Amino acid sequence: MKKIEAIIRHFKLEEVKDALNAAGVQGMTVSEVRGFGRQKGHKEQYRGAEYTVDFLPKAKLEIVVSDDLAKEVVDTILRSARTGQIGDGKIFVTNLDEMIRIRTGETGDSAL
């Protein structure tokens, strides 16, 4: 099993979610997060004063899938979240040793 974490632009969330549903992803966890990378934030003006916004709003998706579906999920996120500009985000893929469904006690792929 793989855990795929994707940090994407918040306005791309619905597009990515719809594409993942079409690819057969049955569940995901989404969090609103703030951060920066190479994009470094931006400057805004409020009542004539200029200030820097260091942390930009992003959406973080967490998806657990079987090993055979992981590449398709990553490719789907890449395709649907990309704008071509700095700040499109990152995808992290990690191996999961174990997963347990709390309700039934099922483990491994059957818990997905």
N, C-alpha and C positions, 0 to 999 in steps of 0.2 A: 504494500500500500504506500501511497505517496500523499504528502500534505503539500498542497500548492497554496502559497500566499502571494497575493498580487496587490501591489499598491498602485492605484490608478487615479486618473483625474475623476473628481466626483461627478461631473456631468456626463461621463461615459458609462456610469454604473448601469443604467437601464439597458443600454445597448449590449453591454457585456453579459448581463444577466439573461437577456433574451437569447443571445447566441449560445450561452452555456446550456440553457434549458433545451434548445434545439439539438445540441450535441449529446444530450442524454444525462446531463448532470442532475442528480435528484435533490441535492441540498447544498447549501453554502451558508457561511456566516459572514455578515458584512458589518464593519465598524467604520464610523467616521473618525478619521485621524488627521493630524496636522504634522507637517514635516517639511524638510527641504533637502535638496541634493545639489546638483550643479545649477539648478534654476535659481537658487539663493534667495528667493522671495522677490518682492517688488516694492516700489514706493507709491504711497497714496497721499492725497491731500485732504485735510479736514479743517474747515474754517480757516483756510489760508496757511495752515502749518503743514509742512511735509514731514511724513514719518515713514519708516521702513517696516513692512510686514515680513518678518523673517520666516514664520511657519505658515505654509500654504495648506488649504483644506484638500484632503485626499480621501479616497475610499479604500479600505483594506478588505479584500476578499480572502476567506480561508475555505478551502475545498479539499476534502479527502476523497480520493478515488483509488480504484485498483490500478496496479502497475500498467496494465494494457491500455487504460484510458488516459493516462497521465499526459502523454505527448499530444493527443488530440485536444485536451483541455488547455494546455499551454499554447498550442497553435491558435486555438479559438480566442483566447484572451489577447494574444499578440495582434491578431487580425482585427478584433473589434475595439480594442482600447487605443490603438495607435493613431496619433494625429500627425506625427512627423516632427513635432516640436520638442524642445527641451522641456522636461517635466512630465513626460508620458508615464513614467513610473518604472517599477521593477517587478520581476516575478522570482520567487524563491521556491525551490522544490526540495523537499526533505523526505527521507525515508521514515516510515512509521513502523516501529517494532510491534506495537499491539494497539488494538482498538476494541473497546467493550461497550456494547449497548446496555445502558443502565436498566431499562425496563425488563429485558429478557435474559441478560447475562451472556448473549451471543458474543463471540469474539471473531477477530480477523475479518475477512471479506464478507462473511455472512452478517456482520454487524453494520455493514454499509447499507 
